[in-house]
Amino acid sequence: MGMERVQCAYASLDEAFEIGKETYQGQQYSQIYFARLHLMRTLLYSLIPHWKPNSPVCTVLGLEEGKECVIVGTLYKHMKLKPCILDEYSKERSVVPLVKPHNFIHPDDHLVLEDESGRVKLSGYIISPSEYVTGIVVALLGKETGAGDFLVQDVLQAGLPPQIEFPLKSREDKYVVLVSGLSVGSSSSNPLQFQLLIDHITGHLGDEKEQSIASQIAQVVFAGNLIEIPHRLLNGQNLASKDLSRMAEPIKELDILLSQIAAGLPLDIMPGPSDPANFSLPQQSLHRCLFPGSSTYNTFRSCTNPHCFELDNVRFLGTSGQNVDDLEKYSEAKDKLEFMERTLRWRHLAPTAPNTLGCYPYTDKDPFFIESCPHVYFIGNQDKFETRVIKGSEGQLVRLVCVPKFSETGVAVMLNLRDLDCYALSFGTQFSS
């Protein structure tokens, strides 16, 4: 019995993340902060009358001791343990190695609010330094103390952005498969496990019921770290010809695997930290010449990281995980989903860029500002599969998804476009001895 695969209307919204005609002319990173402050301040000014209608708004320089007012600016987090390039230099010169912690938070960390006029140290228990990072724009209600600090009494964040209406529930199920961390070429990669995933997606596995579910998969998204080139080949030295060919092997193997999927259904690939793409965000799409087999299919799409697209008017926004992994180093939360929620409520995809996360030095815009709320927000290359739905003050509903590293867990994620339900697809290849 022949089965038809479901189809979806696809629209790419990656234009904001494409560097295109931007040229680097030695510009500094201050300009991206100015662009961010201007964007966010305009937004926060529109919200302040509903939040604190009777409080005057002033600049940092215009603060008066004991007078209650609202100030808007960019947070800077002063961190005792934050890595410094001079420490790296002294480490090379000293005998005793420096310990590199997983998280750089210290009890003595404090926050400073900065605008064009000046900066002021923040105090009070309302705003906790462990929850915030450098680069977020907020509005604060409070007053200047005798010590010259600003005593915070209340905090206003931008909140979830407006969301396009979720399409009326269709009767049929349509699935999107999210995969990340294939790490083809690494010691943890299991080719059989990946082949099982491919066979499941393309309908070459299981009975008729399994195949009918596979026929409802309309799209596959690979969220970064597709390959891993052995580190010993990346030491900056000239390589022998056999090492050069060894370097290309993971990409060749990946191309063969991806072309099996592209022959059957649309797939998007996003670059990640270990892929042959630019290091700084937004990472530009991997060149099609790397995939001579897959790129012959019109179903194959090489995309940016971050990646934004719509499927049947359901909006997706995702990254390969760098933005949230960096937040985890410089702030605290109970899980990765909370970091994801914060980025949406701050309306900024990568607030730590360019401070601790590499990004392109834009001059007149900040592409990581989230103008429209997605229906699905995913991050790749995480340790485990996690998901939950969050709600906004204007009825926005967002499905948050942490996509685990496939090479380590054998887990991909299936998401139903009809109701945004989500579950794990797990592939195991353990053989009993």
N, C-alpha and C positions, 0 to 999 in steps of 0.2 A: 504493500500500500504506500503510495507516494504522499509525502507530507510537505506542505508549503511552509517556508519560514516566514514569520511575521516581519512586517516592514515598519520603519519609523521615519518620521520627517526629522532630519538632522540640520541644525544650524550652529556653525562655529561662532563663538563670541571672543576669540582670542586676540582680536585686533589690538586691544589696549596693551597686551603683553608682547607684541611684536616690535622689536627695536627699529626695524626698517631704516628710515632715512636719518635717524638720530646720529649725530657725530660727536665723538669725544674731543673736546678742545681744551682739556686741562681744567674743566670746571670742578668746583668743590662740591662736597655733599651737603653744604648748608642749604643749597637751593631746593633740594627735595624736602627738607624740613620746613622751609618757608612755604612751599606749595601745599604741604600737608596741613600746616597751621592755618593757612588762608581758607582752604577747603572746609576743614573741620570747624573753624571758628564761626564761619558763616552759618553752618548747620546748627551749632550749639546756641548761637545768638537767637535763632528762630525758636529754640526750645525753652530758653530761660524765662520768657514772660509767663509760660504755663507752669514752670517749675517754681520760681521764686518771683512772683509779680511785683513785690514791693521792695526788692533789694536792688540797689544801684550796681551797675557793672563798671569796674575800673581796671586800669592796667597795673602791672606790678609796681611801676614807679609812682603811681598815684595812690598807693595804699597809705592810710592814716591809722595811727595806733588806736585800737579800741573801737574803730568804726567798722560795722558789719557791711560786707559787700561781696560781690561775685567777681572772681577773676577767671579768665580763660587763657590756657597756655599749654605748652608741651611739657610732659613730665620727663625729668632726668633722674635716674636712680644712681646714687653714689654708692658704689659697691667696693668693699674692702678686698674681696677675693677675686675681683674681675681680672682676667689675664691681661698682662701688659707686655708689650713687645720688648721692653727693657729687661723684664724678668726672663724672657726667652734668651736674650743675649747673655745675661748673667749666668743662666743655667749652663750655657755652653762653656763659660769661663770657670765655673765652680766645680768642685769635686762632688759636693752633695747634690743629688738630683732634687728638683722641686716636685712635690706631690701634685698631681693634676686631679682635682676633685670632679665628681660627676655633676655637682651642682654648686654654683658660686655664691649662694645666699649666706649672709652672716647676720647675726642679731643687731650689729651696729649699722647696717645699711639704712640710708634715709633718702627721702624724695625731695626734689627741688622742682618748682614750677617756673617755666621760662617763657617770656614773650619777647617781642622786639625791644621793649623798653628796659628789661632787666630780669633778674631771677630772685626767687625767695625760697628759703628752706621751709618745708611743710612740717607741722607737728600735730599731735592729737591722735587718738586711737581710731578715729573714723576711717582714715585712709591707711591701709596696711602696706608697707613696702614689699612684703613677700608676694602680694597679689599682682603688683604692677611692674612694668618694665619701662626702660627708656624709649621714648618715641610716641607715647599715647597722648592724644589731645583731650583734655577734660575741662569741665567748668567746676569751680570749687566755691562754696559759700563758707565764709569765715571772717576772721579779723586778725589784724596784726597785733602781736604781743609786744610787751616791753623789751623782750630779748631780740626783737627783729624777725621772729618766725611768723609764719601765717598759720594760725590755729584753725584747722579744717573742721567745719560743723556738718557739712553735707557734700556729696559728690554727684555730679551729673555726667553720665557717659552718653555717647550718641545713641545707643540702643540699636536694635535690629533695623536695618534699612527697609524701605517699602518693598513689597513682594508682588510679582505679577500673579494674577489669579491662577490657582491650581486648576488644570483642565478638569472638566466634569468627568467623573469616573466612567471609564469605558468598560464594556462588559468583558473584554478579553484581557488575559494576562500577557504582559510583555516584560521581558527581563533584560536587565543590564548586568553584565558580569564585570566586577572590579578585581583586578589582580595587581600585585606589586612585588618588588624584590625577587624577581626570577633569578638574578645573579648567575646567568649562564656563564660557565667558565670557572666558577668558584668551586672550592672543595665541598661546600654545603649543597650545591645544586644537584638535583636528582632528575636526570633526563626522563626516566620512566614516569615519574610523578607528573611532570609537565605534559608528557605525551598523553597521559590519562585525562588530564584537564582538557587538552585539545580534542581528544576523541569524544569526550562528553559534550563539549560545546558544539562540535560539528555533527553530532548525532550518530557517531560510529560506535557508541558504547551502550550496552544495556538493552532491555526489551522495548516493546512498542511504547509502553507508558513513559519510560525514560526518554525515548526519542521524541515523543510528543512534547515533553517539557523542554528538551533541547531545541525543538523547532520554535519555541516561544522566546528564545534568546535573540534580541534584536541588535545588540551592540556589546562589544568587549572593550574595556579601557585598561591599558597597562600603565600603572602610576609609578614610573621611575625604577631605577636600578635594574634595568633589563639585563645588563652584562656586568661582569667583573673581570678586569684585566689584572693578572698577577702583579703585585706590588714590586716585585724584584725587577720587572720590565720597565718600571716607571721611575727609575732613579736618576734620570737626567743624563745618562751616558749614551753614547752612540751604540745602537743595537746591531748585532750580527743579523744577517738575512734570515736565519732560521728563527731568531727571536722575533723579528718583524712579522713573519708569517704566523707565529704562535700568538702574537698580539691580535691578529685579525680573526683567529679561529672562533672565539666566542661570538663575534658579530655574524660570521658565516653560519654558525650553528643556529643562532637566533633567527636569522633570515629564513632558513629552511622551515623552522617551527612556525613562525608567524605566517608564512605563505600558505600553510595548511588552513589557518583560520581565515585569512583574507580571501581564500577561494570560496568560502561559504557564507561569510557575513562581515559587516563593517567592524573595523577595529581602529582605536586611537592609541598611539603610543606617546608617552610623555618622558622626557629625560629626567634623570635623577642624579644624586651626587656621584655615583660611580660610573655614569655613562659618558661616552666621548662627546660631551657638550660643554658650553661655557660654564664656568663655576658659579658666577653670580646670578642672582634672580633678576628679572625673569629669564629662566633658561630658554634658549631658542630651540626650535624644533630640530631633531636629528636629521641630517641631510639624507635625502632619498637615495643617494648613490651608495649609502651604506647597506641598503636593502635591495639589491638588484632583482631578487625574486619576488618579494612581497609588493614592492612599489609598482609592479606592472599591473596590479589590480586596483581598480578605482575605489575599492572598499578600504584600502589602506590609507590611513591619515597620520602623518607625523605632526605632533602638536607641541605647544609651548608648555612650560611649567612655571607658574600656575596655568590651569586649563579650565576654560569656561565654555559650556555648550548647552544647547537645548535639544531634547528629544521629545517629539510630540508635545511641545510647549511646557515640558518639565525642565526647569533650569538646574544644571549641575555646575558646581564649582569645586575644583580639587587641586591639591598640590602633591608633590612627591614626599612630603613630610618635613622638609627642612625648617619651615616656619614654626611648626609646633615643637620640633626637637630643640630648636634654639630657645623657645620660651621656657622649656623644661629646665634648661641650664641656668636661667636667670630669674625664675620665679617659681612659685609653688602652687600645686592644685592636687585634688584627690585622684584625678585620672586625666588621660589625654583628651577625653571628650570635653572636660571643663576648660582646658586651654583653647580648644576649638570654639567653644561657646563664647569665650571671652573675645576672641578675634572678631566674631560677628557683632558682639555688643559694643566693641570699640570701633566697629565699621572699618577695620583695617586688617588685611590679610597677613602682613608681615611687619608688625610695629617695631621689631628689633633691627630691621634693615633701615639704614646702612650701619648702625652702631656696632652690632656684633654678628650680623648676617650680611654676607656680600650682596650688593645690588648695584645696578647700573646707575651712574650719577645723572639722573634726569634733572632738567633745569626748570621746566614750566608745568610739570604734572607729577602726580604720584599714582602710578597704575595699580597700586595695592589697595587703594581706597575702594571700599565695597559700596557701589551705588545702588545695586539692586540685590535683594535678598534671594539666595538660591533656595530651591526646594530640597536639594541634596548637596551636602558639603562633605567631601571625603578627603582623607589624607593617607598617603601610602607609606610603606616601609615601617610599620609599627610592629611591636612585639606580639600583640594578640588582637583578635577581632573584638571590637566593641562598637556598640551603636545605641543611640537613643534619639528621641524626638524632643526638640525644644520649641517653646512658644514665645512669640513676641507680644508687645503691648497692643499691637494693632491686628492681632489674629494671625500673624505669620507663623507658619509651621515649617520647621527645618529638620530633615533627617541627617544626623551626624553619623559618619561611618569611619572607623579606623580600619584600614585594610592591612592585614598582617603580611610579613615577608613570606612569600610562597616557598622560597628555597628552604626556609627553616621550619615552617609550620605545615606546608602542604594545604593551606587554606586559601580559597578565593571567596568572593562575596557575591551573592545573587540578590539583586534588588528589583522588586516588582514596580513597574511604572504606574500600575493601576491605583495602588494605595500606598506606595513607598514602603511596603513591608520588606524586610531584609533578613537573610539568613546565610549561614556559612556553608560553603561547599568544601568538604574535606577529602583529600586524596592521600591514601597511605599505601606504601609498597613494602611493608615489613613481611619477610618470609620466615616462617618457623623453621628452625634448623632440624 
